[in-house]
């Protein structure tokens, strides 16, 4: 396992249900260990993942395919 993390910025303001749904959708990507919005930083989604199984680009595309405007913040 080659664990890394990435932060994705979501432009839209998401309610609790939308954030929970996006977290669950991202966790379905093979190689994702966890995805979590931090309280007080509802626009930032932190994702821990296995670099041997997925990439930041795949995770970014997954968030965009949910209909959101997103940017990669860091890795």
Residue pairs with C-beta under 8 A, 6 or more apart in sequence:
1 50
1 52
2 50
2 51
2 52
3 33
3 48
3 49
3 50
3 51
4 48
4 49
4 50
4 51
4 75
5 46
5 47
5 48
5 49
5 75
6 46
6 47
6 49
6 56
6 59
6 72
6 73
6 74
6 75
7 44
7 45
7 46
7 47
7 72
7 73
7 74
8 44
8 45
8 47
8 59
8 60
8 63
8 70
8 71
8 72
8 73
9 43
9 44
9 45
9 70
9 71
9 72
9 73
10 22
10 43
10 44
10 45
10 63
10 68
10 69
10 70
11 43
11 68
11 69
11 70
11 71
12 68
12 69
13 42
13 43
14 22
14 42
14 68
19 37
19 42
21 66
22 35
22 45
22 63
22 66
22 68
23 35
23 36
23 37
23 45
25 62
25 66
26 32
26 35
26 45
26 47
26 59
26 62
26 63
27 34
27 35
29 49
29 54
29 58
29 59
29 62
30 53
30 54
31 49
31 50
31 51
31 52
31 53
31 54
32 47
32 48
32 49
32 50
32 54
32 59
33 48
33 49
33 50
34 47
34 48
35 45
35 46
35 47
35 48
36 45
36 46
37 44
37 45
37 46
38 44
38 46
44 73
45 63
47 59
49 59
56 72
56 75
60 70
60 71
60 72
63 70
64 70
